[in-house]
Amino acid sequence: MSFYLGINPDNSLHVNPLRKDRRPSATFYRGKDNDAQLIFRDWATGDRLNFVDVVMTKFNVNFDKALKIIGNDFGIISKPHYTKNEAAI
């Protein structure tokens, strides 16, 4: 997630880079269950985002396009008409 958010997942509060935010109100935590999925939580808006949700929100795209963006950025697939994003961190 740090690739797209530009912040390291730790236990401190962060300003949400996905919206205009002046007060640190976002944190990272691990999901319940056994998957231990990393979640980005914005306490001001109530948003709980996994890595795909972060990409969908940042680029305002649907699930399918978000997966293609992630695949292209990490070299899993090659989409010549997609811009390869640089790490934000």
C-alpha positions in Angstrom: 0.0 0.0 0.0 2.9 2.3 0.6 3.6 2.2 -3.1 0.3 4.1 -3.8 -0.2 6.0 -0.5 3.4 7.3 0.0 3.3 6.4 3.7 4.7 3.4 5.6 2.1 1.1 7.3 2.8 1.5 11.0 0.8 2.1 14.2 0.8 6.0 14.0 -1.8 8.3 12.7 -1.4 9.7 9.2 -2.9 12.3 7.0 -5.0 10.6 4.4 -3.3 11.2 1.0 -6.5 10.1 -0.9 -8.4 13.2 0.1 -7.8 16.7 1.4 -6.9 16.1 5.0 -5.1 18.4 7.4 -5.4 16.3 10.6 -3.9 12.9 10.9 -6.9 10.6 11.1 -5.9 7.4 9.2 -4.2 4.3 10.5 -3.2 0.8 9.3 -4.3 -2.4 10.9 -4.5 -6.1 10.2 -7.9 -7.6 9.3 -9.6 -10.1 11.6 -9.7 -13.7 10.4 -6.6 -15.7 9.3 -5.9 -13.7 6.2 -4.3 -10.8 8.2 -5.1 -8.5 5.3 -3.6 -5.0 5.7 -6.4 -2.4 6.0 -6.0 1.4 5.6 -8.6 3.0 8.0 -9.7 6.6 7.8 -11.4 7.4 11.1 -12.7 10.7 9.8 -14.7 9.2 7.0 -15.1 5.6 8.2 -13.4 4.2 5.1 -11.7 0.8 5.4 -9.6 0.1 2.3 -7.6 -2.9 1.3 -4.8 -2.5 -1.4 -7.2 -2.8 -4.3 -9.6 -0.4 -2.7 -6.8 2.1 -2.3 -6.0 1.9 -6.1 -9.7 2.1 -7.0 -10.0 5.3 -4.8 -6.7 6.9 -5.9 -7.4 6.5 -9.6 -11.2 6.5 -9.5 -11.5 3.2 -11.4 -13.4 0.0 -11.0 -12.1 -3.3 -9.6 -11.0 -4.7 -13.0 -9.0 -1.6 -14.0 -7.5 -1.4 -10.5 -6.1 -5.0 -10.9 -4.7 -4.1 -14.3 -3.0 -1.0 -12.9 -1.5 -3.0 -10.1 -0.4 -5.7 -12.5 1.2 -3.2 -14.8 3.0 -1.3 -12.0 4.5 -4.4 -10.6 5.4 -6.0 -13.9 2.9 -8.9 -13.6 1.2 -7.9 -16.9 2.2 -5.5 -19.6 -0.3 -2.9 -20.7 1.5 -0.6 -23.2 -1.4 1.9 -23.1 -1.2 2.1 -19.2 1.1 4.6 -17.6 3.4 2.8 -15.2 3.1 4.6 -11.9 6.2 5.4 -9.8 6.2 4.5 -6.1 4.9 7.3 -4.0 7.4 6.6 -1.2 
